[in-house]
Structures are given as structure tokens and as C-alpha cells.
Amino acid sequence: MRCFANYKNYENNLTTMTKLLSTVVAVFCLLCASGQTQYSTESISLTSFKPSDWTVYFFDENNIKIEYKVIACDYTSGLDEELVLFKVTNLGNTEMNVKWHAQLKYNDICRTCADPMEYSVESLIPVGQSVEGICDRSIGFGLRVFSGFTDPNYAHIERLTSFELADLTITN
């Protein structure tokens, strides 16, 4: 009789473990189906070429296109500056959340690598739409990066020599 009771106990434990494993697998599949993808990116040097027109930085025909350009911003007050602006276009058929960590090298020294939280950018992009950085100090950091001052009196200040949008992650 005792042997039969142990078998029943074993059978109940096996059934419980099977249900638990099924639940874990279902949750894992659900998380995978959310569509989060991380991409590797390249560093772009700005020492020899600074495009004034939108130039493709990253392209995935089913998800997004990220472009950049370098522009001089002439403000009515304060110092004029050169910025790298980014434009992100949603090419997919669902709303997308795009994240990255801006690794910025000034005079070939990475000034943002040690602090990934402060230089992280996250943007929600509707289907078929684009978001882009502009020359407006009130908008914030997000889709623009300081490259240097355009005033010759400040030529000695470090200039952006390269950037990378590291840890690029897209969730749809």
C-alpha cells in the first residue's frame, strides 16, 4: 500500500512539474514573440567627411532606417554650434520602440562610454512615420549630438571625431 501511495505522489509531482515547464515555455515564447531585436552597429568617423544631407547610418528594410547629417546651428543668442542630427523612420507595420546608447568620441576619446544610462536614447515611432533631431536647444539631447562650436574663438574646444549608436534595440 505504501509503495502505491509513493507512486501516486510521484505521479502528482510529475504532473505539476510538466505543467510548470509548459508555463515557462509559453512565457518564453510570448516574450520572444514581442519582437525585441538587438543589432550591432558601426562607428562613424567625422574627421574626413561630414554629410550635410541625410546619410544612411543603419537600415533594416523590415524595421527601421536611421540617418544622420551634420549641420551648423546659428542661434539668435548664445554660441553657434555644429550638431549631428538623427532621423529614424519606421518601415515596419507596427509601432516601434527604438533604443540606443550614444558612444561619442571627442578628439578620439570616448566621453560617454562609461555612462550608458545618461547617453541612452529611446523613441517610440508610429507606423510609417519619422522622428528627427532639429537645431533647437529646448528640445533636448535625444536625436541630436553636439559636434563642436562654429565660432573660431572656440576652435580649441574638443570636437566630435566619431559616434556609434551602440546597443541598438528595436521592440515592436
N, C-alpha and C positions, 0 to 999 in steps of 0.2 A: 504494500500500500504506500509505503514511504517513497519508494522508487517512482511510483506513478505520480505522486504529488510533486516530486522534484522535476519530473518530465514536464508536467503542466506549468510549473514555474519557469522552466527553461523556455517552453513554447511561448508563454506570455512575454518574457523578456525579449525573445527573438522578434515577436510581432511588434513590440514597442520600438525596438532598435530599427526595424525595417521602416516603420512609419516616420521615425526621426530622420533617417537617412533620406527618405523620399522628400521630406520637408526641406532639408538642407539643399538637396539637388534642385528642387523647384525654386528656392530663393536665389540660388546661384544663377540659374538660367534667367530668372527675372532681372537680376542685376546686369547680366550680360546683354540682355535684350534692350536695356535702356540706351545703348548706343554710345557709350563713352569710349573714345579713341584717343590715344596719345601718339603724337607724331614727333619725329626727330627733325630738327631744323638746322640751318647753316648760319654761320656768322657772316655778316655783310660788311666789307671794308668800305669806308667812306674817304679814304686817303687819296685815291686817284679819280674817283667818279662819284658825283653827287647828282642823281637824276632829278630834274625839275618836273618831269611828267611822271604819272603813276607808273611804277615798275613792279612787276610781279615778284613777291618775296616767297610766297607759298601758294600752291594750287592743288586742290583735290576736286576733280570735276563733279563728284557726288556730294560734296560738303561745302567747302568754302574756298575763297580766294582772298589772300592777304596781299595788299600792295603797299608801297611806300614811296615817298618823294621827299626831297629836301627843299625847303622854302625859306626865304628871308621874310621875317615878320617885322614890319615897320609900325611901331606903336606911336600913338599921339603923346604918351607920357612914359617915362622910363627908358631903359636901354633896349635898342633894337636887337633882335636875336635871330639866329638860324635854328630851325626846328626840322626834325624828321617827323612827318605826318604818316599815319597809317590809315588804310581803308580796308574794311573787312566786309566781304559780300557773301551772303548766304545763298549757295547754289543748290541746296537740298530742297526737300519737300516738307520739312518740318522746321519749327523754330529751333535755333541752335544757341547753345551757351558756349562761348569761346573763352579760354583762359590761357595765359602765358606768363612767364617771368622774364622781364626785360633785363638781359645781361648787357650792360653798357660799358664800353671801354673808352676812357678818355686818356689821350696820349698813350694808348696801348696798355693801360692798366684798368682792369675791371673794377669799377667803383660800386657795382650793385650786386656782385656775385655772393657776397657774404650775407645779404639781407633779402632773401627771396620773397618774404611777405610784403615788404614795403614797395617793391617794384613789380608786384603782380597785377595783372590787368584781367578783368573779367567783364564780358559784354554779352548781352542777350540780343540776338539778331533775328528779326522776323523773317519768314519765308520770302525769298526774292528781294530782300532789301539790303542796303549797305549802311554802315556807320563809318564815319571818318573823322579824323582829327582836323582841327582848324586853328588858325592863329588867334586864339582868344584866351587870355590868361585866366579868365573867370571860369572856364570850363573844367580845368583840372588836368591832371597828368595823363591818364588813360591812353588815348590814341595819338599822343604827341610826345616827343622826346627832345630835350634841349641838346642842341649840337654845338653852339658857341655864340658869342656876341659878334655882331657885324660891324660894330664901331672899331676902327683901327686902334683907338686908345686902349682897347681891351684885348688886343691880339695875343697878349701873353697868357691869357686865361686858357686853361685846358680846353681842348676841343674833342668832340666825339670822333673817334677814329674807326669804331666798328660797333655793331649791335647784333644781338641774336634774340629771337623770341623763343626762349628755351621752355621746355616742359609744355609745349603747345598741346592743349587738350580740348576736344570738341565733344559736347554732350548734346544729343538730340532725343 
